[in-house]
Amino acid sequence: MERTTRYKFVLFVFVLFMFLGNILRLIPLATALGSFNIFELVLHCSCILILLLSWKDVRNFPWQFLIIYSFFFISYLIGVLKVQEISTLAFTYNIRILMFFITSYVIGLSFFKIYGSNLQKVLNFYIVVFVVNTIVAWVIYFIFPDAGQLYAFLSLFGVIYHGDPHLHRLLGTLFDPNFFGNLLILPILICLYLFDLTQKKKYIIIFIFLFFSELFTFSRSSLFGLSLGIMFYYLLDIKNLISNFRIKKSLIINGAILALSIVSMFYFFSDEIIRITERFTSIGQDESAAHRYNNFMLAINLLSRIDVLIFGIGFNFFSYLGLTKLSSIDSSILALMVTLGIPIFTITAVTMIHLIRFSLSGFVEEKLFVNKVYLNYLFVSLLLCNLNALLLYPFWFFCMFPLLCYFRLNNTKRI
């Protein structure tokens, strides 16, 4: 297999993984969702194969990933000692996390080998993936307005997915409006950046399409995150406007289009706007919001108990503690704190920060993208992961960490 061909193969499999989403959940597992995505396994195996064929590039594998995973596995071993049982599910989950790191690196390496330092081409790749995904999401929206009907249809083909019964919400192939909406924030910010960079109208058209689609997820967390992301994106422009008394043409155009989009939504889709408003005003009486709050307080309570610190990631510690099987922790950060323990969590967080700082430090000409899009979306994701468990969600992970590995490879090459 020729060198460029093998990396194109990786990106082809990655595209299929993103397009198919959770459609191929064919491997039964004792998890909340009831199954495992078989195409995720295909993606991992493909990346391992390509890495073996590109063994010289193994030396560029981020050593920070190895440190983080080592501590993850140490926490697993401590969990084994606590429970006095070798959990196959927990062990498999730890191996899956290792695959997250390896696959992210190989995808980032493929970006680097194919596109070199041309970040714009990499971002266009992401745009195409999300636009097609969103088109498919609208097809699902019209065919299966009731998510329960979609799950029943998939079950006829052996795909078992225990999702919430969403009505008239944009789910995408992820079958979850919250996760789908959280991910859509990234391409929306990328569109703003690419328009600022190129002044090409196609990015504004795509921005309007994705922005419009985001609203139809009716996801409170996503709409909140999108508002923050756009606000943070323009903070630098506003700062320059105040200090230099100069206003960018793109800022005027983007602001006008954003305002026009919102006004149009109010005029043509008043019922949907009312629904969005009710979603926010009824938080106090919403069962979903109450459930998340209770789970948040449960996590805080668990952190105060010495016996659960460093429990072991992947274990069903709720069963171990005698809590109901319906108990969960929706916050990625709190879940990691409880399962890894505060000391290991702190070490892994510091190591990850070091990786991010090193990877992004050499991108001088792409500094605007790093600050206005990547770090912006990363910060928004850290806020949203307290409502939706994003940090170890594969579709989010494979959007963010391959880019980080791509940055690191470019930085290493320049050094």
N, C-alpha and C positions, 0 to 999 in steps of 0.2 A: 504494500500500500504506500503510495507516494506521500511525502510529508504533508503537503498542502491538502491532499485528499483526505487524510486521516483527521485533520482538524475540521474540515468542512463536514465530515461525517459526525463529529461530536456536536457541532452546532445544529446539524439536521435533527439529531436525536433530541437535543435540548428544545428545539422548536416544537417537535412533536409532543414532548412532555408538557410544555406550556399550553399547547393547543388542546390536548386531550384532558388536561386537568385531572379531575377525579373520576372520569368515565370508566377507567379500567381498574377500579377497586375490586379485584377478583380473588385476592388472597385472604381467606377468613382469618381474623385475629381477635383475640379477646380485648378489644379496645372500644372506646366510646363510639367510634365511627363504624365498628363492626368489620372492617376489612382493611387491606393494605393495597396501595396503588402498584400494580405489577409493572407499570411502565417506569415508575421511579427506579425499580430494580434494574430494568433494562438500561436506563441512563447511567446508573452507578457502574454496572458491569462494562458498559461501553467505554466509560472514562478510565476505568482501571486498565482495560485492554490497551487503550491509546497511550496511557502513561507508561506501560511496560514497553511499548514500541518506541517511545520517546524517552528512554531511560536517562539520557544525558540531561534532560530538563528537570529531573527529579531534584537535582542540587538546588534549584531555585524555589523549591517548595517552602512556603513560609514556616520557619521554625516555630513561630508563635502558635500556629495551629497544633503542632505536636505537643507543646507545653500545655495548652488548654485541654487537649484531649487526654493527656496523661493524668491530669487532675480529675477530669470527668471519670476516667476509669478507676482511679483510686477511690473516688466516692462510691462507685459501684461495688468495689471490693469491701468497703466499710459497710455498705448496705447488706451485703451477703452475710457478714459477721453479725449484724444487728438482727436480721430476720432468721438467721440460721438456715438459709435455704438459697440454692442457686436458681434464681428466677430466669428461665429461658427468655421470657418476654423482655425483662430488663436488660439482659445481656445483648439481645438482638437490637434493642433500642440504642445501646451504647455503640454497637458496631455501625448502626445507621448514622449516628452523629459523626463517626469517623469518615463514613462515606460522604457526608455533607461537605467536609473539608476537602477531601480528595477530588470530588466531582467539581466543586467550585473552582479549585485550582486549574483543573484540566479545561474547563470552559473558559476561564480567564486566559489560560495559555493559548487556547484556540483563537480567541479574539486577537491576541498579540501576534500570533503567527500569520494570521490572515490579513488583519487590518493595520498591523504595525502601530505607529503612534497616531493614526488617524482616528481620533476619538469620535468625530462626527459620524463616521461610518458605523462605529459600534452603537452609537445612540440611535441611528436610523434603524439598525437591526432590532433594537428594543421597541421602537415605535411601530414597526411592521407587526411584530409579535402581538403587541397589545391592541392594535387596531383590528387585526383579524379576530383576536379573542373577544373583543367587544362586539364585533359583528355577529359572531356565533352566540354571544350572550343575548343579543336582541332576538335572534331566531328562537332560542330556548324560551325567552320571555313570552313570545306570541304563541308558541306551540303548547307550552306548559306554564300557564299563568299561576297555577297552583303547584308548588314544589312537591307536595305529596304525590301528585299524579306523575311527576318526573321520577321520583324514587320508585314508585310502583312499576313504572315502565322499565326502568333499569333492572329491577329485580327479576324480570322475565328472562334476562340474559345473564343472570348470575351475579350481577353487580349489587352488592348490599351496602347501602349508605344510609346511616341513621341520622339524617339531617333534620333541622327545624322546618315546620310546615309554612314556609314563607308564601305570601300571596302578593302577586303583582309587584315583584321586586326583581331587579336585575341580578341574576345569580352567577352567570357565566358558567363555564365548565367546572368551576370550583364548587358550585352548588351552595355558595354561602355569600350573601350580599355584603356582609361586613368585611370578610377577607378580600373579596373581589374589589370592593370600594377602597379598602386600604391600599391595595396594590396599584389601583388606577392613579393615585396621587403622583406616583413616580413618573409615568409617561406624560402627564399633564405638565409637570414642572420641566421635563425635558423639552416639550414643545415650546414652552416660553423661552427657554435658553436657546434652542436652535433658531427660533425666529429672531431673537436679539442678535444672534451670530450671523445669520444669512439674509435676513429680511425677506425670506421666501414666504409667500402667502399660504402655501400648502400647510405649513405648521400651524397657522392660525385656524385653518379649516379643521385640522385634526384636533387642535385644542378645543374648539367649540363642540365637536362630536364627543370627545372624551369627557368634557365638562358636563355636557348635557346627560351623558350616560351615567356619570357619577351621581347626579341628582336622583336618578331612577333606582339607585340601590336603596334609597331611603334609609341609609345607614348613618346613624347619628355620629358614631365615631369617625366615619370616613369624611362626612361633611365638615365636622369640626377640624379634622386633620388637614383637609384640603384648604380650609380657610386659613389655618396657621401657616401651611406651606406657602400659599400665595403671598401672605403678609410678609413672611420671612424673606421670600424671594425678592420682594421689592424694597426691603429695608435698605439695602446697599445703594440702590438707585435714589431713594429718598434722601439718604445721607449725603450723597454726592450733590443732589439738587440743592440741599440746604447750604452746603459748604461752598459750592462753586457757582451757584445760581444758574446752573445749566440743566436743562431737562432733555432727556433722550427722546428721540422720535418714537422709538419702539415702546417707551413707557406710555406715551400718549395713546398710541394705537392699541396696545394691550389693554389699557384702562378703559378705553372707549368700547372695545369689543366685549370685555368682561361685563361692563355696565349694560350694554345692549343685550347680551345673553341673559342677564338676570331679569331685565325688564320684559324681554320676550317670554321668558318662562312664566312670569306673573300674568302676562296677557293671554298666552295660548294654553298654559297648563295650570290654571288657577287651582283646580282640584288637587293636583299633585303638590303644589306649594302649601296648600292647607294641610295636606297629609304630613308633609315634612315638618311644618310648624307644630302640629299636634304631637309628632314624635318627640319633639323637644319639650313641649309644655307638659306632657303627661309622664315625664320621667318618674315623678314621685309615686305614681300609681301603676307603673309598668312592672310586670313580673320579671321581665328579663333584667331590667336595671336593678331591681331588688335582689335578684339572684346573684348578680355580679358583686353588689355591695356586700352581701353576706359572705361570699367566697373571699372577698378582699379582707374582711375582718377575720375570717377563719385563718388566712395565711398569716396575718399579723399575730394572732393568738399562737399559732404553731411556732413562730419564730421566737416566742418567749419561753418555749419549752426546750430545755437543754437536751432532752432525750431524742429529739428529732433533728437536731443539727447534724449535718453530714449524714443524711439518711441513705443516699444512693439514688442517682437519677435513673428513672425508668421503673422503679418499684412502685407497686400500688400501696403507698404508705397509708392511705385512708383506711384500707382494709386492715392493715397492721395496727392502726390506732383504734380500731373498733368503730370508725365513723361510717355513715351510710355510703353506699356505692354511688349515690348521686352527688356526693361532695366533690368539689374540684377547685382548682385555682386558675382563674382566667388570666391573671397577670403573669406574663412570661418572667418578669424580673423577680417577683415574689416566689414563683414556682421554683426558679433556679436557686434562690436564696434558701428555701426550705430543703430542697433535695441535695444541694451541694454543701450547704452550710455557709455561714457568713465568711469564714476564713478562705475557703476554696473559691467561693464566689468572688471575693475581693481580688484574689490573685488572678483569676481568669479575666475579670473585667479590666484590670490594669494591663495585663498582657495584650488584650484585644485593643485597648486604647493605643498601646505602643505600636501595634501592627498598623492601625489606621493612620497614626501620625507619620510613621516612616513611609508607608505606601503613598500617601498624598503629598509628601513634602517636596518631591521633585517636579510636580506638575505646575510649573510657573505659568505657562501660556494657557493652561486649562484651569487656572485658579478660580475664575468666575464659576465654572461648572462645579468644581469641588465645593465652593462655599454656598452657592445659590441653589444647587440641586442636590448633590450627594449628601453633604453634611446636613443640609436642611431636611431632606427626607429621612435621614437616619435619626435625627433628633425628633421629628414628628413620629416616627415609628416607635421610638422608645416611650413616647407618651401614649400612643395607641396600644402598645403591647400590655398596658395595664388594664385594658378593656377586652382586647382580643389577643390570644396567645400567639403573637407574630414571630418571636425571635427564633424558634425552632420549627417554624412552618416552612416546608420545603420550597414552596413557590416564592415566598418572600426571600428566603435564604439564597435561592439561586438567581434572584434578581440583583441582590446587593453584593454578595461575596465574590462572584466571578468578576464584577467590576473592580472590586478592591484588589483582587489578584492581578488583574490587568494593569491597574495603576502601579502595583508593586513591581511587576515585570518591566514596565517602562522606566520606572525610577531606578531599578537595578541596572538596566542597560545603560542609562545615562551616567550613572556613577562609575 
